[in-house]
Amino acid sequence: MLDVKHAAFQINNKHILKDVSFNLPTGQILGVLGANGAGKTTLLKMIAGQRASKDMIYWHGRPIESLSHNEKAKQIAVVNQFNHNVFSLDLEQIISMGLLPHQRLFSRVSAQQKHTIADALAKVGLLAQRKQAFHTLSGGEQQRGLLARALVQRAHLIVLDEPINHLDVFYQHQILHLLKQLATARGLCVVMSLHDVNLAANYCDTLCLLNEGQMLAQGAPQDVLTETLLQSAFKTPCKVFPASQQHALRVEFLPHSAPHIDAQFGQDNLI
Ligand SMILES: Nc1ncnc2c1ncn2[C@@H]1O[C@H](COP(=O)(O)OP(=O)(O)OP(=O)(O)O)[C@@H](O)[C@H]1O
């Protein structure tokens, strides 16, 4: 169980995150939504133990900062948004890094572990690319590769920052479906930020909607994805179509003109 209690973060006296609280039972996926700069990445980094979070984030009752490096590596897998990789390693080598928390120093990869790596590669559709240098993979392939590394890590908490950013529509569904299956079958907690509210409605059990660092709403998709809340968070008109037996709830954002942008273009004579 993940517990976030009054999470707050400041940089240079600027409140990036203010009093954000929620909990997530095992086996569930939480989607973190919000406009650019709302604080999603900051919150995810705190949950992943990559930002200071004294007594604000608890994993199975323990403050996240009290976990040792090794415990963290075994318990938490992180798939970050930007991967400034300096690796000249191939994909298989990158994925095998997920085994490190479970291995003794300098031990060889066992046959069982090789099978686990091949299985993870197959699950993200990258078996054929396994010997390709990681930095030569496309953005979407790199993202799927990092997810495969998280699978191999067998962590119980997976934190993903915009995991489907670079993915085509087939892999968007494939990866989110896989995360949902894993969350249920292995009893994982999955926390991810997303920009696509319709995918969030389809795959997340629960959502939190951030606005300027504060929790605007949290709960089941139908309670969070309302026209009023979405318009307030994204400053864009929208229409919400309720869920039916066949389909999850669907949001359609409507074209609009943003007065501040119009004013700027007007001033600069760009149009
Ligand atoms: N090191 C920093 N110094 C100053 N401001 C920062 C710093 N890191 C983050 N911020 C600010 O904190 C706010 C929240 O950033 P964050 O990356 O958490 O937003 P986000 O919701 O993930 O945005 P996006 O959707 O664009 O990825 C932003 O306004 C950002 O400019």
The ligand as a MOL file (V3000), in Angstrom:
LIG
                    3D

  0  0  0     0  0            999 V3000
M  V30 BEGIN CTAB
M  V30 COUNTS 31 33 0 0 0
M  V30 BEGIN ATOM
M  V30 1 N 14.5790 22.8430 -10.2940 0
M  V30 2 C 13.5340 23.6420 -10.4790 0
M  V30 3 N 13.6590 24.9860 -10.3180 0
M  V30 4 C 12.5880 25.8190 -10.4700 0
M  V30 5 N 11.3640 25.3830 -10.8110 0
M  V30 6 C 11.1990 24.0580 -10.9900 0
M  V30 7 C 12.2500 23.1180 -10.8340 0
M  V30 8 N 11.7770 21.8750 -11.0740 0
M  V30 9 C 10.4710 22.0370 -11.3670 0
M  V30 10 N 10.1350 23.3300 -11.3320 0
M  V30 11 C 8.8030 23.9080 -11.6160 0
M  V30 12 O 7.8490 23.1550 -10.9000 0
M  V30 13 C 6.6420 23.0900 -11.6180 0
M  V30 14 C 6.1780 21.6490 -11.6920 0
M  V30 15 O 7.0860 20.9150 -12.5120 0
M  V30 16 P 6.8040 19.4030 -12.9030 0
M  V30 17 O 7.9370 18.9460 -13.7730 0
M  V30 18 O 6.5430 18.6410 -11.6630 0
M  V30 19 O 5.4650 19.5600 -13.7440 0
M  V30 20 P 4.6700 18.4950 -14.6430 0
M  V30 21 O 3.2700 18.5170 -14.1770 0
M  V30 22 O 5.3730 17.1800 -14.6350 0
M  V30 23 O 4.7450 19.1700 -16.0790 0
M  V30 24 P 4.7970 18.5470 -17.5760 0
M  V30 25 O 3.4140 18.0810 -17.9130 0
M  V30 26 O 5.1670 19.7350 -18.3930 0
M  V30 27 O 5.8290 17.4500 -17.6070 0
M  V30 28 C 6.9050 23.7150 -12.9750 0
M  V30 29 O 6.3790 25.0230 -12.9890 0
M  V30 30 C 8.4130 23.7590 -13.0730 0
M  V30 31 O 8.8510 24.8570 -13.8380 0
M  V30 END ATOM
M  V30 BEGIN BOND
M  V30 1 1 1 2
M  V30 2 1 2 3
M  V30 3 2 2 7
M  V30 4 2 3 4
M  V30 5 1 4 5
M  V30 6 2 5 6
M  V30 7 1 6 7
M  V30 8 1 6 10
M  V30 9 1 7 8
M  V30 10 2 8 9
M  V30 11 1 9 10
M  V30 12 1 10 11
M  V30 13 1 11 12
M  V30 14 1 11 30
M  V30 15 1 12 13
M  V30 16 1 13 14
M  V30 17 1 13 28
M  V30 18 1 14 15
M  V30 19 1 15 16
M  V30 20 2 16 17
M  V30 21 1 16 18
M  V30 22 1 16 19
M  V30 23 1 19 20
M  V30 24 2 20 21
M  V30 25 1 20 22
M  V30 26 1 20 23
M  V30 27 1 23 24
M  V30 28 2 24 25
M  V30 29 1 24 26
M  V30 30 1 24 27
M  V30 31 1 28 29
M  V30 32 1 28 30
M  V30 33 1 30 31
M  V30 END BOND
M  V30 END CTAB
M  END
